[in-house]
């Protein structure tokens, strides 16, 4: 088994729905202006940290922890501006959807050449949560090959 872990800094972007570019002009993701730079950043980090002995023909498992920033409304004001309100939610249960965040990573994994197709991802372990303390937003990825 070969494995590596990488952190990609930035606000994670979900895979948007497909929309038409017009008759005969193909399709694009509804959020392609945000999605393309995010996916490029993920692909670059995956390629930079890929182990030399990586085998793109093997099935893989992907662990993804998406860290998302809290809105300002979760914090107090004035001298309490750095304190969470007691009413601030513990869990991230608003958009973006976890499955759409996974899809953007799956496509980036395929685009990076770690696999021949994202159908080789046979196991996902993923979560989304708010940043804690001074954490920066992003995604912590651990990718490992599985025995064939």
Phi, psi and omega in degrees: 000132175246136182216155172207157180235141180215145174250128177251114182278142179135169179279117182302138182247128179283160173286121180279173176286158178277137176229158183279144172271000184120165183303124178074008184246013173082192183237161174212164176284143183299335181245034187301332181292328177270325186291317184301310180297323179296312182295322177300317180297318179295314180301316180300316180292320178298316180293325180293327186254002180298130178296149181299329183265021182295135180248107184287359179268350184274154171290153182228163171241141181235128172248128182226123174245110182270122178254117184245144181289147174280145174291154180302329182294347177280349184252158177287187179238167178062232182292346179259015185298337179261006181252136175291141173291150177300336181273356181296133182294145178282320184256150178274097184243025176243175179298150009279152178290141181300319182294327178285328174295318177300316182299322179293324177289318178303316178292325177293322178299316178294314181298330181286345181088008177294332176223162177283333178201151184290354173292346177283352175283106184262351180212133174241136169231108186221155178206154171235143181205166175282150174299146180248130178060233182267015180299149174264151178293156178157199178226134174261116184247134168236124182236132182222145173282154176246157178298139181288000000 
